[in-house]
């Protein structure tokens, strides 16, 4: 599908907090292997925070090509947000897909969100559910909520209140007020 880098106001609003979140995570992670791609990605974070977006994009792209999943995600987010430009419209989607495939939960969530909302890709709730599940199993709270809601409503997956409760519960325990209300209501009505 072409035009995956479509930057609608909805996509931009959804993706903005994700980039900042992962940038913060990148700063706090210990240097996993202190390899060149990690140092390059960290330099990209510093450039991004200093407002040097062209430099940050170059550094993220270099680290992404070396297999750094945080750099893959951050570069994709910069492309989606229009903070950098790529030779073709599918570049952002491909980098996001790589980061998601490498197991980065925020990337898996963002990838699922695109399919859930049909933003730049054909809408596919089963695909969204698959990627939400990957992020949810890693404890990603927004993914847990999204997957729980899909099971609760039966959209993209078979309706299953027990599965919905399974995914709402950790979000409720993490302090999400909406999830707490839903779990309480499910106990009250005997759902799941």
Phi and psi in degrees as a GROMACS rama.xvg file:
@    title "Ramachandran Plot"
@    xaxis  label "Phi"
@    yaxis  label "Psi"
@TYPE xy
-90.6152  170.837  UNK-2
63.6926  36.5458  UNK-3
-69.6994  -21.7851  UNK-4
-87.3157  17.1437  UNK-5
-53.0375  123.987  UNK-6
-108.281  73.6999  UNK-7
-74.133  160.745  UNK-8
-56.4529  -33.13  UNK-9
-66.1321  -46.7841  UNK-10
-62.4539  -45.8527  UNK-11
-60.3238  -43.3211  UNK-12
-65.0867  -39.5395  UNK-13
-69.6023  -40.6531  UNK-14
-81.2487  -25.5706  UNK-15
-54.6442  -52.7097  UNK-16
-65.6589  -28.4534  UNK-17
-65.9043  -42.6779  UNK-18
-63.804  -46.8149  UNK-19
-63.6153  -37.7106  UNK-20
-61.5533  -48.5857  UNK-21
-70.1878  -33.2207  UNK-22
-61.4034  -41.6345  UNK-23
-65.5183  -40.5115  UNK-24
-61.8666  -42.5485  UNK-25
-61.4869  -34.214  UNK-26
-72.8344  -28.6522  UNK-27
-95.8405  -12.8189  UNK-28
-71.2804  138.584  UNK-29
-66.4754  151.452  UNK-30
-61.9612  103.265  UNK-31
-54.9713  -51.4416  UNK-32
-127.526  1.20886  UNK-33
49.037  34.1583  UNK-34
-80.2821  176.06  UNK-35
-61.0649  -37.6879  UNK-36
-68.3476  -34.0207  UNK-37
-67.2137  -44.3558  UNK-38
-64.1575  -40.1913  UNK-39
-64.8955  -42.4558  UNK-40
-63.6102  -40.4642  UNK-41
-64.4322  -37.9608  UNK-42
-65.0445  -35.1946  UNK-43
-63.5119  -40.345  UNK-44
-61.7514  -45.5144  UNK-45
-62.1308  -42.757  UNK-46
-64.5129  -41.1308  UNK-47
-62.1303  -47.2847  UNK-48
-64.4556  -26.3986  UNK-49
-85.615  0.631095  UNK-50
82.3854  10.5895  UNK-51
-92.9963  75.5163  UNK-52
-66.0611  -38.4225  UNK-53
-61.6735  -44.8649  UNK-54
-65.0118  -44.1741  UNK-55
-59.4456  -45.0211  UNK-56
-62.1155  -42.8587  UNK-57
-61.4386  -43.6609  UNK-58
-67.6078  -44.1898  UNK-59
-61.8532  -41.8663  UNK-60
-63.9184  -42.1827  UNK-61
-62.2473  -47.1471  UNK-62
-66.5704  -35.676  UNK-63
-62.8313  -42.8627  UNK-64
-64.3968  -25.9727  UNK-65
-84.424  0.220523  UNK-66
99.1554  8.20201  UNK-67
-76.6611  112.932  UNK-68
-68.8073  -32.0384  UNK-69
-65.8113  -40.3534  UNK-70
-66.5361  -38.8609  UNK-71
-58.8538  -45.771  UNK-72
-66.3881  -48.3002  UNK-73
-63.4223  -39.5227  UNK-74
-64.0818  -44.4493  UNK-75
-59.1379  -43.5679  UNK-76
-65.3573  -38.7219  UNK-77
-61.9333  -38.7962  UNK-78
-67.4203  -46.0219  UNK-79
-61.3111  -36.9695  UNK-80
-84.1195  -2.18754  UNK-81
77.1491  17.2139  UNK-82
-85.6284  -8.12481  UNK-83
-151.401  166.508  UNK-84
-128.133  147.104  UNK-85
-120.438  161.659  UNK-86
-66.2387  -25.4487  UNK-87
-141.406  162.234  UNK-88
-68.9271  -19.9592  UNK-89
-87.5935  -6.29685  UNK-90
-59.3026  -46.8267  UNK-91
-60.2352  -45.1179  UNK-92
-61.0008  -43.1273  UNK-93
-63.9216  -41.894  UNK-94
-68.6117  -38.3665  UNK-95
-63.9487  -40.7691  UNK-96
-62.7758  -40.3283  UNK-97
-63.8859  -45.4535  UNK-98
-64.2236  -40.0625  UNK-99
-64.7908  -44.1003  UNK-100
-65.1667  -25.3194  UNK-101
-81.8265  -0.884548  UNK-102
93.8255  13.7025  UNK-103
-80.4673  112.238  UNK-104
-56.4298  -46.1676  UNK-105
-61.4625  -32.5003  UNK-106
-70.3874  -39.8652  UNK-107
-62.1693  -41.7728  UNK-108
-63.0039  -48.1778  UNK-109
-62.5265  -39.3493  UNK-110
-63.3934  -45.3142  UNK-111
-61.0984  -42.2028  UNK-112
-59.6314  -40.0616  UNK-113
-59.478  -43.8502  UNK-114
-74.1853  -33.2626  UNK-115
-62.0853  -39.4817  UNK-116
-103.099  -2.49735  UNK-117
63.2916  37.204  UNK-118
-91.3075  101.46  UNK-119
79.9024  -2.98795  UNK-120
-138.999  159.342  UNK-121
-63.1889  136.116  UNK-122
-63.9108  130.446  UNK-123
-146.052  99.804  UNK-124
-65.5719  -37.0904  UNK-125
-62.0221  -39.16  UNK-126
-65.3718  -42.7338  UNK-127
-59.0553  -46.0309  UNK-128
-60.6654  -41.3169  UNK-129
-58.4293  -46.8158  UNK-130
-77.0316  -34.0948  UNK-131
-60.0932  -41.2622  UNK-132
-61.8098  -42.4764  UNK-133
-60.2493  -42.9309  UNK-134
-73.158  -39.3554  UNK-135
-62.6276  -38.4393  UNK-136
-67.0569  -16.2526  UNK-137
-93.2715  4.86175  UNK-138
88.7019  14.2443  UNK-139
-73.2859  109.127  UNK-140
-58.1837  -50.1632  UNK-141
-60.2434  -33.3586  UNK-142
-69.3764  -38.9786  UNK-143
-59.8579  -44.2682  UNK-144
-64.6873  -43.5963  UNK-145
-63.1534  -45.438  UNK-146
-65.9064  -41.4588  UNK-147
-59.4843  -43.6952  UNK-148
-64.3952  -36.3164  UNK-149
-64.4722  -42.8063  UNK-150
-67.6109  -38.0896  UNK-151
-63.802  -41.5503  UNK-152
-93.8458  -13.6225  UNK-153
74.6353  29.5765  UNK-154
-104.003  118.468  UNK-155
86.9392  -18.7095  UNK-156
-142.595  164.063  UNK-157
-66.9812  138.673  UNK-158
-60.4892  128.828  UNK-159
-153.4  101.406  UNK-160
-65.3773  -31.9075  UNK-161
-65.2516  -42.7547  UNK-162
-66.0834  -39.3963  UNK-163
-59.5805  -46.4497  UNK-164
-62.6391  -39.1741  UNK-165
-58.3904  -36.7712  UNK-166
-91.2983  -28.9297  UNK-167
-70.3172  -35.7901  UNK-168
-57.1505  -50.239  UNK-169
-64.9423  -31.6749  UNK-170
-68.2235  -38.8767  UNK-171
-65.2324  -43.2323  UNK-172
-65.5582  -25.5391  UNK-173
-81.5518  -2.88907  UNK-174
104.006  5.60793  UNK-175
-71.2404  116.743  UNK-176
-63.7747  -41.4786  UNK-177
-61.2833  -43.964  UNK-178
-65.4584  -38.3238  UNK-179
-60.6445  -43.4452  UNK-180
-62.8327  -45.7524  UNK-181
-64.7395  -43.0492  UNK-182
-61.9311  -43.7258  UNK-183
-60.7042  -43.2556  UNK-184
-64.4621  -38.6743  UNK-185
-65.2411  -40.2007  UNK-186
-64.3825  -42.6799  UNK-187
-60.8792  -40.1105  UNK-188
-98.9207  -1.76213  UNK-189
74.8186  26.3131  UNK-190
-86.1588  124.013  UNK-191
